[in-house]
Amino acid sequence: MTPLFNTHYSSTRPTARRLCLIFAQLIAATLCAHDWPEFRGPTGQGSSPAKNVPIHWSGTENIAWKVSLPGAGWSSPVLVKGRLYLTYGRSNQGKLGRELGAVCLDAGDGRVLWSTNLFSPDNGSSLHPKNGYASPTPLVNGGLFYVHFGHMGTACLNLNGKVKWRQAAIKYSPQHGNGGSPVLAGNQLIFNCDGLTNPFVIALDRRTGEIKWKTPRPNESVPRKFSFSTPLLITHAGHQELISPGAGGTYAYDPTTGQLLWQVTTGNGFSVVPRPVFAHGLIFVNTDYDFPKFFAIRPGGKGDVTTTHLAWKTARGAPSTPSALVVGDEVYFVSDAGIATCADAKTGQVYWNERLGGGFSASPVSADGRLYFQNEEGIGYVLKAGKKFELLAKNELGERTLASYAVDNDTLFIRGAEHLFRIGKR
Protein backbone atom coordinates (compact mmCIF):
# COMPACT_ATOMS: atom_id res chain seq x y z
CA MET A 1 0.00 0.00 0.00
CA THR A 2 1.35 3.45 -0.89
CA PRO A 3 1.54 5.70 2.20
CA LEU A 4 -0.43 8.93 2.21
CA PHE A 5 2.66 10.87 3.29
CA ASN A 6 6.29 10.04 2.65
CA THR A 7 7.82 10.12 6.12
CA HIS A 8 11.22 8.69 5.13
CA TYR A 9 12.90 12.08 5.07
CA SER A 10 12.86 14.06 8.26
CA SER A 11 12.44 17.35 6.38
CA THR A 12 8.92 16.31 5.33
CA ARG A 13 7.67 15.29 8.76
CA PRO A 14 6.53 18.71 10.06
CA THR A 15 4.54 19.33 6.88
CA ALA A 16 2.95 15.90 7.09
CA ARG A 17 2.02 16.44 10.72
CA ARG A 18 0.48 19.80 9.92
CA LEU A 19 -1.51 18.30 7.06
CA CYS A 20 -2.69 15.46 9.28
CA LEU A 21 -3.82 18.00 11.87
CA ILE A 22 -5.66 20.03 9.23
CA PHE A 23 -7.38 16.91 7.87
CA ALA A 24 -8.34 15.83 11.38
CA GLN A 25 -9.84 19.23 12.09
CA LEU A 26 -11.79 19.16 8.83
CA ILE A 27 -13.10 15.67 9.57
CA ALA A 28 -14.06 16.70 13.10
CA ALA A 29 -15.89 19.75 11.77
CA THR A 30 -17.77 17.57 9.27
CA LEU A 31 -18.77 15.08 11.94
CA CYS A 32 -19.64 17.55 14.68
CA ALA A 33 -21.40 20.39 12.89
CA HIS A 34 -25.02 20.07 11.82
CA ASP A 35 -26.43 22.79 9.62
CA TRP A 36 -29.90 24.17 10.34
CA PRO A 37 -30.53 25.89 6.97
CA GLU A 38 -34.24 26.78 7.04
CA PHE A 39 -37.32 26.99 9.24
CA ARG A 40 -37.43 23.78 11.31
CA GLY A 41 -33.99 22.62 10.24
CA PRO A 42 -32.47 20.30 7.64
CA THR A 43 -35.71 18.38 6.97
CA GLY A 44 -38.04 21.31 7.58
CA GLN A 45 -39.72 19.22 10.26
CA GLY A 46 -37.89 20.08 13.48
CA SER A 47 -35.60 17.05 13.86
CA SER A 48 -31.82 17.24 14.29
CA PRO A 49 -29.11 14.53 14.33
CA ALA A 50 -27.09 16.65 16.76
CA LYS A 51 -25.69 15.10 19.94
CA ASN A 52 -25.08 16.38 23.46
CA VAL A 53 -27.64 19.16 23.04
CA PRO A 54 -27.95 21.07 26.35
CA ILE A 55 -30.61 20.00 28.84
CA HIS A 56 -30.15 22.69 31.48
CA TRP A 57 -29.75 26.47 31.17
CA SER A 58 -31.01 29.80 32.49
CA GLY A 59 -30.54 33.47 31.70
CA THR A 60 -27.09 33.32 33.32
CA GLU A 61 -26.12 29.62 33.33
CA ASN A 62 -24.80 27.55 30.44
CA ILE A 63 -24.80 30.61 28.17
CA ALA A 64 -21.87 30.57 25.74
CA TRP A 65 -22.77 34.09 24.57
CA LYS A 66 -25.67 36.45 24.01
CA VAL A 67 -25.68 39.42 21.64
CA SER A 68 -28.02 42.21 20.66
CA LEU A 69 -29.21 42.26 17.04
CA PRO A 70 -29.48 45.28 14.69
CA GLY A 71 -33.29 45.16 14.82
CA ALA A 72 -36.30 43.23 16.04
CA GLY A 73 -38.01 40.19 14.57
CA TRP A 74 -39.30 36.70 15.22
CA SER A 75 -37.60 34.99 12.30
CA SER A 76 -35.77 31.95 13.64
CA PRO A 77 -31.98 31.74 13.25
CA VAL A 78 -30.56 29.50 10.53
CA LEU A 79 -27.10 27.97 10.77
CA VAL A 80 -24.77 27.00 7.90
CA LYS A 81 -21.04 26.27 8.13
CA GLY A 82 -20.49 28.08 11.40
CA ARG A 83 -22.50 31.18 10.48
CA LEU A 84 -25.91 32.30 11.71
CA TYR A 85 -28.33 34.20 9.46
CA LEU A 86 -31.39 36.18 10.54
CA THR A 87 -33.68 38.97 9.37
CA TYR A 88 -34.76 42.07 11.26
CA GLY A 89 -36.92 45.16 11.08
CA ARG A 90 -36.30 48.58 12.61
CA SER A 91 -37.42 52.17 12.28
CA ASN A 92 -35.65 54.02 9.49
CA GLN A 93 -33.40 56.20 11.66
CA GLY A 94 -36.10 58.69 12.54
CA LYS A 95 -37.49 58.86 9.00
CA LEU A 96 -40.85 57.62 7.81
CA GLY A 97 -41.08 53.90 7.20
CA ARG A 98 -38.65 51.23 8.32
CA GLU A 99 -35.62 49.21 7.35
CA LEU A 100 -35.93 45.51 6.64
CA GLY A 101 -32.61 43.75 6.60
CA ALA A 102 -30.50 40.65 7.05
CA VAL A 103 -27.63 39.97 9.42
CA CYS A 104 -24.91 37.33 9.61
CA LEU A 105 -23.07 36.34 12.81
CA ASP A 106 -20.18 34.09 13.67
CA ALA A 107 -21.76 31.15 15.50
CA GLY A 108 -18.63 30.62 17.55
CA ASP A 109 -18.52 33.96 19.33
CA GLY A 110 -21.61 35.92 18.22
CA ARG A 111 -19.72 38.61 16.29
CA VAL A 112 -21.76 40.40 13.64
CA LEU A 113 -19.96 39.72 10.35
CA TRP A 114 -22.22 41.82 8.14
CA SER A 115 -25.61 43.50 8.07
CA THR A 116 -27.48 44.53 4.91
CA ASN A 117 -30.53 46.74 4.53
CA LEU A 118 -32.80 45.24 1.87
CA PHE A 119 -36.10 47.12 1.79
CA SER A 120 -37.32 50.48 3.12
CA PRO A 121 -41.12 50.40 2.76
CA ASP A 122 -43.05 53.54 3.62
CA ASN A 123 -45.52 51.43 5.54
CA GLY A 124 -46.19 47.81 6.30
CA SER A 125 -49.48 46.52 7.58
CA SER A 126 -51.38 46.32 10.82
CA LEU A 127 -49.67 43.78 13.05
CA HIS A 128 -50.91 41.25 15.54
CA PRO A 129 -49.39 41.98 18.98
CA LYS A 130 -47.31 38.81 18.67
CA ASN A 131 -46.08 39.56 15.15
CA GLY A 132 -43.38 41.81 13.70
CA TYR A 133 -42.09 42.93 10.32
CA ALA A 134 -39.44 40.19 10.21
CA SER A 135 -41.25 36.98 11.16
CA PRO A 136 -40.63 34.68 8.15
CA THR A 137 -37.49 32.61 8.61
CA PRO A 138 -34.84 32.85 5.84
CA LEU A 139 -33.07 29.90 4.23
CA VAL A 140 -29.57 29.17 2.96
CA ASN A 141 -28.93 26.82 0.05
CA GLY A 142 -26.25 26.41 -2.60
CA GLY A 143 -24.14 29.31 -1.33
CA LEU A 144 -27.06 31.75 -1.43
CA PHE A 145 -29.20 33.31 1.29
CA TYR A 146 -32.93 33.88 0.64
CA VAL A 147 -34.93 36.29 2.78
CA HIS A 148 -38.64 37.00 2.74
CA PHE A 149 -40.77 39.80 4.20
CA GLY A 150 -44.12 38.82 2.71
CA HIS A 151 -45.82 41.58 0.72
CA MET A 152 -42.91 43.94 1.46
CA GLY A 153 -40.36 42.01 -0.54
CA THR A 154 -38.18 38.95 -1.11
CA ALA A 155 -34.45 38.97 -1.84
CA CYS A 156 -31.43 36.78 -2.53
CA LEU A 157 -27.92 37.50 -1.25
CA ASN A 158 -24.60 35.73 -1.40
CA LEU A 159 -23.11 34.61 1.90
CA ASN A 160 -21.07 37.81 2.20
CA GLY A 161 -24.17 39.99 2.19
CA LYS A 162 -24.09 41.15 -1.44
CA VAL A 163 -27.56 41.39 -2.97
CA LYS A 164 -28.11 39.20 -6.04
CA TRP A 165 -31.72 40.21 -6.65
CA ARG A 166 -34.74 41.85 -5.05
CA GLN A 167 -38.41 41.19 -5.80
CA ALA A 168 -40.89 43.75 -4.46
CA ALA A 169 -43.63 43.57 -7.09
CA ILE A 170 -45.71 40.82 -5.42
CA LYS A 171 -48.50 42.59 -3.58
CA TYR A 172 -51.39 41.40 -1.45
CA SER A 173 -53.25 42.60 1.64
CA PRO A 174 -52.02 40.69 4.69
CA GLN A 175 -53.91 40.41 7.95
CA HIS A 176 -51.79 40.85 11.10
CA GLY A 177 -48.56 41.04 9.04
CA ASN A 178 -46.55 38.20 7.53
CA GLY A 179 -45.54 34.85 8.95
CA GLY A 180 -44.99 32.02 6.46
CA SER A 181 -41.45 31.22 5.31
CA PRO A 182 -40.28 30.23 1.80
CA VAL A 183 -39.24 26.77 0.60
CA LEU A 184 -37.03 25.68 -2.29
CA ALA A 185 -38.10 23.16 -4.93
CA GLY A 186 -35.43 22.71 -7.58
CA ASN A 187 -34.76 26.16 -9.06
CA GLN A 188 -37.92 27.66 -7.60
CA LEU A 189 -38.43 29.61 -4.39
CA ILE A 190 -42.05 29.09 -3.30
CA PHE A 191 -44.19 30.77 -0.65
CA ASN A 192 -47.81 31.36 0.30
CA CYS A 193 -49.48 34.75 -0.13
CA ASP A 194 -52.61 34.20 1.95
CA GLY A 195 -53.97 37.70 2.44
CA LEU A 196 -57.42 39.07 3.15
CA THR A 197 -58.58 38.61 -0.43
CA ASN A 198 -57.53 36.59 -3.50
CA PRO A 199 -54.91 34.38 -1.76
CA PHE A 200 -52.39 32.56 -3.93
CA VAL A 201 -49.22 30.46 -3.91
CA ILE A 202 -46.29 31.73 -5.98
CA ALA A 203 -42.93 30.49 -7.26
CA LEU A 204 -39.92 32.65 -8.14
CA ASP A 205 -36.88 31.67 -10.14
CA ARG A 206 -34.29 31.24 -7.40
CA ARG A 207 -31.58 32.63 -9.71
CA THR A 208 -33.31 35.84 -10.84
CA GLY A 209 -36.38 36.46 -8.66
CA GLU A 210 -38.68 36.39 -11.69
CA ILE A 211 -42.16 34.93 -11.26
CA LYS A 212 -42.42 31.36 -12.63
CA TRP A 213 -46.00 30.55 -11.67
CA LYS A 214 -48.83 31.91 -9.55
CA THR A 215 -51.79 29.75 -8.52
CA PRO A 216 -54.95 31.12 -6.85
CA ARG A 217 -56.26 29.29 -3.81
CA PRO A 218 -59.48 27.32 -4.44
CA ASN A 219 -61.21 28.74 -1.36
CA GLU A 220 -63.62 31.33 -2.75
CA SER A 221 -66.40 30.28 -0.36
CA VAL A 222 -64.28 30.63 2.81
CA PRO A 223 -65.20 33.96 4.49
CA ARG A 224 -61.83 34.60 6.15
CA LYS A 225 -59.06 33.74 3.73
CA PHE A 226 -55.84 34.72 5.48
CA SER A 227 -53.22 32.28 6.79
CA PHE A 228 -49.52 32.16 7.65
CA SER A 229 -48.27 28.64 6.97
CA THR A 230 -44.98 27.49 5.44
CA PRO A 231 -45.19 24.85 2.67
CA LEU A 232 -43.43 21.49 2.87
CA LEU A 233 -42.01 19.66 -0.13
CA ILE A 234 -42.52 15.88 0.06
CA THR A 235 -41.92 12.92 -2.24
CA HIS A 236 -44.84 10.50 -2.59
CA ALA A 237 -45.05 7.57 -5.00
CA GLY A 238 -41.95 8.85 -6.78
CA HIS A 239 -43.35 12.35 -7.35
CA GLN A 240 -42.85 15.62 -5.53
CA GLU A 241 -45.84 17.35 -3.96
CA LEU A 242 -45.84 20.78 -2.37
CA ILE A 243 -48.06 20.60 0.72
CA SER A 244 -49.42 24.04 1.46
CA PRO A 245 -52.13 24.53 4.11
CA GLY A 246 -54.34 27.59 3.93
CA ALA A 247 -57.80 28.83 4.80
CA GLY A 248 -60.42 26.19 4.09
CA GLY A 249 -58.10 23.25 3.56
CA THR A 250 -54.78 21.58 2.96
CA TYR A 251 -53.69 21.78 -0.67
CA ALA A 252 -51.09 19.86 -2.69
CA TYR A 253 -49.44 21.43 -5.75
CA ASP A 254 -47.08 20.33 -8.47
CA PRO A 255 -43.99 22.37 -7.47
CA THR A 256 -42.86 22.69 -11.09
CA THR A 257 -46.06 24.09 -12.59
CA GLY A 258 -48.19 25.17 -9.63
CA GLN A 259 -51.04 22.89 -10.70
CA LEU A 260 -53.38 21.94 -7.86
CA LEU A 261 -53.16 18.16 -7.42
CA TRP A 262 -55.52 17.42 -4.54
CA GLN A 263 -57.08 18.98 -1.47
CA VAL A 264 -58.61 18.08 1.87
CA THR A 265 -61.24 20.64 2.83
CA THR A 266 -61.63 21.84 6.40
CA GLY A 267 -64.71 24.04 6.31
CA ASN A 268 -64.18 27.66 7.28
CA GLY A 269 -60.87 27.13 9.07
CA PHE A 270 -58.60 30.17 8.74
CA SER A 271 -55.37 31.72 10.04
CA VAL A 272 -53.53 28.41 9.64
CA VAL A 273 -49.96 28.77 10.95
CA PRO A 274 -48.15 25.45 11.60
CA ARG A 275 -45.89 23.93 8.97
CA PRO A 276 -46.91 20.41 7.87
CA VAL A 277 -45.00 17.32 8.98
CA PHE A 278 -44.67 14.17 6.85
CA ALA A 279 -43.92 10.77 8.38
CA HIS A 280 -45.20 7.18 8.21
CA GLY A 281 -46.92 8.00 4.93
CA LEU A 282 -49.07 10.67 6.59
CA ILE A 283 -49.17 14.47 6.49
CA PHE A 284 -49.88 16.12 9.85
CA VAL A 285 -51.53 19.54 9.65
CA ASN A 286 -53.52 22.07 11.64
CA THR A 287 -56.84 23.26 10.21
CA ASP A 288 -57.97 26.40 12.07
CA TYR A 289 -56.88 29.04 14.57
CA ASP A 290 -59.99 29.71 16.67
CA PHE A 291 -61.16 26.09 16.82
CA PRO A 292 -58.05 24.11 15.91
CA LYS A 293 -58.14 20.51 14.81
CA PHE A 294 -55.20 18.25 14.06
CA PHE A 295 -55.46 16.10 10.91
CA ALA A 296 -53.45 13.11 9.65
CA ILE A 297 -53.84 12.91 5.86
CA ARG A 298 -52.70 10.34 3.32
CA PRO A 299 -51.06 12.14 0.37
CA GLY A 300 -51.83 11.52 -3.29
CA GLY A 301 -55.05 11.33 -5.23
CA LYS A 302 -56.77 13.87 -7.42
CA GLY A 303 -59.27 16.61 -6.66
CA ASP A 304 -61.11 16.69 -3.32
CA VAL A 305 -59.95 13.63 -1.35
CA THR A 306 -61.42 14.62 2.02
CA THR A 307 -63.61 11.54 2.38
CA THR A 308 -60.95 9.05 1.27
CA HIS A 309 -57.61 10.37 2.52
CA LEU A 310 -58.28 11.57 6.08
CA ALA A 311 -56.63 8.94 8.31
CA TRP A 312 -57.52 10.42 11.70
CA LYS A 313 -58.19 13.73 13.45
CA THR A 314 -58.44 15.22 16.91
CA ALA A 315 -59.39 18.52 18.50
CA ARG A 316 -57.96 17.69 21.93
CA GLY A 317 -54.85 19.75 22.55
CA ALA A 318 -54.56 20.73 18.89
CA PRO A 319 -52.17 23.63 18.19
CA SER A 320 -53.09 26.90 16.51
CA THR A 321 -49.50 28.16 16.07
CA PRO A 322 -46.70 25.63 16.87
CA SER A 323 -45.91 22.96 14.29
CA ALA A 324 -45.97 19.27 15.22
CA LEU A 325 -43.04 16.90 15.62
CA VAL A 326 -42.65 13.18 14.80
CA VAL A 327 -40.04 11.11 16.60
CA GLY A 328 -40.09 7.37 15.98
CA ASP A 329 -43.67 6.12 15.93
CA GLU A 330 -45.07 9.02 17.94
CA VAL A 331 -46.32 12.47 16.97
CA TYR A 332 -45.97 15.32 19.47
CA PHE A 333 -47.68 18.70 19.51
CA VAL A 334 -48.39 21.50 21.95
CA SER A 335 -51.41 23.77 22.02
CA ASP A 336 -51.06 27.53 22.22
CA ALA A 337 -52.31 27.23 25.82
CA GLY A 338 -49.44 24.90 26.75
CA ILE A 339 -51.00 21.42 26.64
CA ALA A 340 -48.46 18.96 25.22
CA THR A 341 -49.65 15.71 23.61
CA CYS A 342 -48.03 12.46 22.54
CA ALA A 343 -50.01 10.19 20.18
CA ASP A 344 -49.44 7.22 17.94
CA ALA A 345 -48.63 8.75 14.57
CA LYS A 346 -50.45 6.06 12.57
CA THR A 347 -53.64 5.75 14.59
CA GLY A 348 -53.98 8.89 16.70
CA GLN A 349 -54.15 6.92 19.96
CA VAL A 350 -53.19 9.37 22.72
CA TYR A 351 -50.51 8.25 25.15
CA TRP A 352 -50.38 11.41 27.24
CA ASN A 353 -51.64 15.00 27.58
CA GLU A 354 -49.73 17.18 30.02
CA ARG A 355 -49.82 20.88 30.84
CA LEU A 356 -46.44 22.55 30.43
CA GLY A 357 -47.61 26.06 31.24
CA GLY A 358 -47.58 29.41 29.51
CA GLY A 359 -48.51 30.39 25.98
CA PHE A 360 -46.75 28.76 23.02
CA SER A 361 -45.90 30.05 19.55
CA ALA A 362 -42.48 28.49 18.79
CA SER A 363 -42.38 25.07 17.13
CA PRO A 364 -40.70 22.26 19.10
CA VAL A 365 -37.58 20.41 18.00
CA SER A 366 -36.10 16.99 18.72
CA ALA A 367 -32.49 15.96 19.21
CA ASP A 368 -30.64 13.15 20.96
CA GLY A 369 -33.85 11.38 22.04
CA ARG A 370 -35.28 14.50 23.64
CA LEU A 371 -38.03 17.03 22.89
CA TYR A 372 -37.50 20.78 23.28
CA PHE A 373 -40.49 23.09 23.75
CA GLN A 374 -40.15 26.86 24.26
CA ASN A 375 -42.97 29.04 25.58
CA GLU A 376 -43.53 32.74 24.99
CA GLU A 377 -42.23 33.73 28.43
CA GLY A 378 -38.82 32.25 27.64
CA ILE A 379 -39.22 28.97 29.52
CA GLY A 380 -37.75 25.93 27.81
CA TYR A 381 -39.14 22.48 28.62
CA VAL A 382 -36.99 19.44 27.89
CA LEU A 383 -38.82 16.09 27.73
CA LYS A 384 -37.69 12.56 27.07
CA ALA A 385 -39.22 11.28 23.83
CA GLY A 386 -41.52 8.35 24.44
CA LYS A 387 -44.96 7.04 25.34
CA LYS A 388 -44.48 7.98 28.98
CA PHE A 389 -44.36 11.65 29.99
CA GLU A 390 -40.99 12.48 31.53
CA LEU A 391 -39.95 16.08 32.14
CA LEU A 392 -36.16 16.38 32.25
CA ALA A 393 -35.76 20.12 32.80
CA LYS A 394 -37.57 23.45 33.00
CA ASN A 395 -35.26 26.32 32.02
CA GLU A 396 -36.09 30.00 32.48
CA LEU A 397 -34.25 32.23 30.04
CA GLY A 398 -35.70 35.46 31.45
CA GLU A 399 -36.58 36.93 28.06
CA ARG A 400 -39.69 36.73 25.87
CA THR A 401 -39.31 34.26 23.00
CA LEU A 402 -41.55 33.43 20.04
CA ALA A 403 -38.93 32.23 17.54
CA SER A 404 -38.12 28.53 17.16
CA TYR A 405 -34.79 26.95 18.05
CA ALA A 406 -31.82 26.23 15.81
CA VAL A 407 -29.79 23.19 16.87
CA ASP A 408 -26.18 22.04 16.61
CA ASN A 409 -24.00 19.61 18.54
CA ASP A 410 -23.65 20.77 22.15
CA THR A 411 -25.71 23.86 21.27
CA LEU A 412 -29.10 25.55 21.04
CA PHE A 413 -29.59 28.97 19.47
CA ILE A 414 -32.57 30.95 20.80
CA ARG A 415 -33.78 34.33 19.58
CA GLY A 416 -35.36 36.44 22.28
CA ALA A 417 -37.00 39.84 22.22
CA GLU A 418 -33.69 41.57 22.98
CA HIS A 419 -30.90 39.06 22.31
CA LEU A 420 -29.75 36.05 20.37
CA PHE A 421 -28.48 33.37 22.77
CA ARG A 422 -26.09 30.52 22.27
CA ILE A 423 -26.86 27.88 24.88
CA GLY A 424 -24.01 25.51 25.67
CA LYS A 425 -20.35 25.47 26.53
CA ARG A 426 -17.96 28.05 25.14
N, C-alpha and C positions, 0 to 999 in steps of 0.2 A: 504494500500500500504506500502511495506517495504521501509524505507528511505535508500538512497544511503549511507549515513554516519550516524553513531550513535552519535548524539550530546548531549546525556543525561548527559554524564560525561564530566566535564570541561577539564579533562586531554587530551581528544581526540580532542578538538576543534582546536588547532593550526595545528595539522596534517591534519584535514579535510579541513581547510582553504587553507593550502598549496597545497593539492591535487586538490582542486577546482581551484586554480589559475593555476596549471600546466595544468589541463584539458582545462581550458579556453584559455590558450596560444596555446595549441595544436590545438584546434578547430579554433582559429583565424588564425593560420598558414595555416591550411587546406583550409579555406575559402578565404584567401587573396593571397596565392601564386599560381602562374600559371606557371607550367613548360613549357619550350620551348626546347624540347629534340632533335630536328633535324633541318635540313634546312627547313625554312618556318614554324617551330613551330609544335604544337601538332597534327595538321591534315596534315602537309606537304604542306599546301596551303595558308599560310600567315595570317590566322585569329586567333585572340586571344579573350578569354572571359574576359580579364583583364579590370579593371575599373580605372578611374581617371588617365589614361595615360597622361603624360605631353603634353601640346599644345605649350608652349613657352620655348625656351632655346637659349643659344648662347655659345661661347667658354668659357665664364666666368660666365654666369648666369644659375641658376637652374642646376648646376653640382654637384651631390652628391660626386663624386670622378672621377679622371682620373689617370690611371697608365700606365707605359711603360710595354711592353711585352718582353719576352726573345728573340724573333725574329720576322721577318716580315711574313705577309700572309694576304690573303683576305678570309680565312674561316670565316664564321659568328659565333658569340658566341652561344653556347647552354647553357641552364639553367635548372638544376635539383636540387631540394631540397636545394636551397640556395647556390649552387655552379655553377660557370661558367667554361666551358671547351672549349678550343680552340686548334688549331694546329699552328705551326710556322716553318719557315725555316731560317737558318742563316749559314754564312760561318763557316767552321770547325776549328775555333780558329787558323787561319793562315795556316792550312794544306790544301791539295788539297781536293776538294769535299765540302760537306756541311753537316749540321746536320738537320734532320727533326724530330720534336718532338711535344709533347703535354704538355699543361699547365692547371692547375686548380687554380681558384681564389675563394676567399670568395666573394659572391655577395654583402654582406653587406658593406664591407669596401675596397674591391679591393686587399686584401693581397694575394700574391701568396702562395698557400698551398703546391704545388709540381710541379715539371717540370721534364719530362722524355724524354731523347733522344731515338728515335726509329730506325732511319735508318741513315746511313752515306754513301750515294751513291757517287761514284767518280765523276759522272757527271749526269746531269739531261736531259734537252732537251732545244732547243731554245724556248724562251718565247716571247709571245706577250707583248708589253709594258705595258698593263694593267693586265698582269697575274703575278703570283709568283709561288713558289714551294709548297705553302700551301694554295691552293684555295678551294679544296673540304671541305665542312663543315662536322664535325664529328657528331656522334649521341650517345645518352645514352639510354640504355634500359635494364631492368632487372638487375640492379646493375653492368652493364658492360658498357665500353666506347669504341666505335669503331672509329678508325681513318683511313683515306685513303689518299694516296699520288699518286694515279694513278699508272703508270707503275713502280714507285719507291717503292711501298710497301703498305700493309694494315696491321693493327694490332688491337688487342683487349687488353684492360687493365681493371683492377678493378678500383674502384673509389678512390683508394689510390695511383694510379699510377704504380702498379705492372703489368708487362706485362704477359698476359695469353698466347698469341701466336702472331707470326709474319708470314706474307705470302709475300715473295718477289720474287716468281717464275713466276708471271704472267707478261709477257712482251709483249709490243707492241710499235709502233713508233708514239708517239703523235705529233700533230702539235700545236705549241704555248703553250705547257705545258698541265696541267690537270685542269679540272674544275668541272666535275660532281661529286655529292656526292652519298654515298651508301644509300640503303633503306633495311629495314628488312621485311621479309615475313616468318612468322613462325620461324623455326630454320635456315633460310638461309639469308645471307648478300649478297645483289645483287647490282651490279653496271655495268655501260656501259664502254666498252673499245673501243671507236670509234677513232682509230688512222688513220694514212695515208693509210694503207693497211689492208685488212682482219679484219675489225671491228667485234666485238662480244659482247655479253652480258654474264655475268658470275655470278654464285652463289657459295658462300663459306659456309661451315658449320660454323655457328656463334659460336659454342663451341670449334672448333679445328682449323679453318682456312683452312681446306681441301676443294678442289674443288668438288662441287656436280654436277654441270652441266655447260656446255659452249656451247652457241648457236651462230653460225655465223649470221651476218646480211644478209638479202636477197637483197643487193643493189649492186650487181656486176657491173651493167651498169652505176652507178653514178660515174662521173669522180673524184670528190673530196669527200672523204668518212668520213672525220673527223667531230666530233661533241663533245659537252660538257654537254649534258643534264643530269638531275637527274630523274630516274624513279619515278612513282607514283603507289602505289598499290591501286586498287579500288575493290569494290564488285558490280557486275552487274548480275542480274537475279540469285542471290544466289551463284555465283561463283566469285572467285578472278581472276583478270586480272592485269598483270603488264604492265602498259602503259609506253613505252620507246621510245621517239622520237629519230631519228637519221638522217643521211644523206639520202635523197630520200624518207622519209616517217615517219609516226607514226606507231609503231608496238606494238601489244599486245601479251604477252607471258603468258603461264601457269607458275606461280611462283614456282610450285613444281618440274616440269620437264624441264622447259625451252622451251617447244614446242611453236612454233609460231602459234598463234590462228587466227589473222587477221591483215590486214594492210591497211592503206590509203596512197597511193603514192602521192608524191609532186614533181615529176620531178627531177631536179638536185639540189634541195635545200640542203645546207650543212652548217656546223658550227652552228648547232642548239643548243641553250643554255638554254632557259627558261624551267622550270619544268612545267609539265602539271597541269591543274586544273580540277576538276570534280565537277559539280553541275548541278541541273535541268536535270539530265540524259544526260548531254553532257560533252565531254572532250574538253578543250580549249588548243590549242597548237600553237606554232610558227613553221614555215616551212622552213625558210632560213635566212641567215645572210645578204647577200648583197641586196637581194630584198625580204624583209620579208613579209609574209602574215600570217594572224591570222585565224585559222580554228576552227569551232565548229563541233565536230564529235560525232555521236551516237555510243556507244560501242557495242560489240557483233558481231555476224556473223562469217563467216569462209572464209579464203583466202583474196583476194583483194576486199574490200568493198567500194572502192573510189566512185563509181557511186551511191551507195545506202545509204551510211551512213554519207555523208557530209551534215550537216544541214545548215550551212552558212559560209561565209568567207569574209574577207576584207583585203585590203592592206593599207588602210588609217590609218596612225598612228600606224601600227603594230610594235611591239618590235622585236629587234634582240637579246637582252640580258636579260632584266628584265622579270620575270614571271608575269602572270596576277593575278587578284584578283576578287573573286565573293563575293558580299555583298548583301543579299536579292535577288532581281530579276535582279540586274545589274552586268555586268562584267566591270572591270576597267583595263586599261593597259596604259603603258607609253612607247613611242618610245625612242630609244637611244639618239635621238636629243631633247628630252624633251617635246614632245607633248602628253598630257594626254587625254584619251578618256573614256567616259562612254557610254555603249550600253546596250540594252536589251539582257540579256543572252540567251533567247530562240530564238529570231528572228534576232538579230544583228542590230536592229534599233538604230542609234546613237543619243544620247541625247545631248552630248557636246564633242567638241574637244578644248582643251585650251593649250597654250604654258606655261610651267612652267619655262623653261630656264635651260641651262647647259646640259651636257651629263649625261646619266643615265646608270648604270650597276646593281645597287642593286635592288632587288625585293621589291615591296611595301608590307605593312602590313595593317591590319584593326584592330581596337579596339575601343570599346565604341562609335560606330556610326561614327567613323572618319577614314580617309585614311591617311597613312603616306608614303610619297615618299622621297627618299634621292638621291641627285645627286652626281656626282663624285667630285665636288668642296666642298662638305661638307655642302650643303644647304638642310635643311629639309623642305618640304612643307606639311602642315597639311590641309586637305580638309574635309568638311562635306560630308558624303556619301549621295548620292541622285541624282535625275535626273537633278537638277539644280547645276551648278558649283558655289561653295562657298569656297573661300580660307580663312582659319581661321588664318594661321600663316605662316611666312617665316623665318626660323631660320638658322643663319650662324654659323656653328661650328668652322670654321677657320682651318680645317684640311681635307685633301683629304680622301674620303671615297668611297670604292667600295663594301664593305661587306653589307649584309642585316641586319636589326634590329633583336634583340631579345626583347621580351615584357614581362613585369610583371605588376601587380598592381602598380600604381603610378610611373612606371619606364619604360625607354627605355635603352637598352644597344647598343652602337654603336662602332664598331671597325674602327678606323682611321689608317692613314699611320704610326703614331707614338704612338698612345695611344688607350686604351680601355676606353670608357666613360660610366659612369652611369648617365643618365639624370633623374632628379627628386629630391625630398627632401631627406635630410640625415636621 
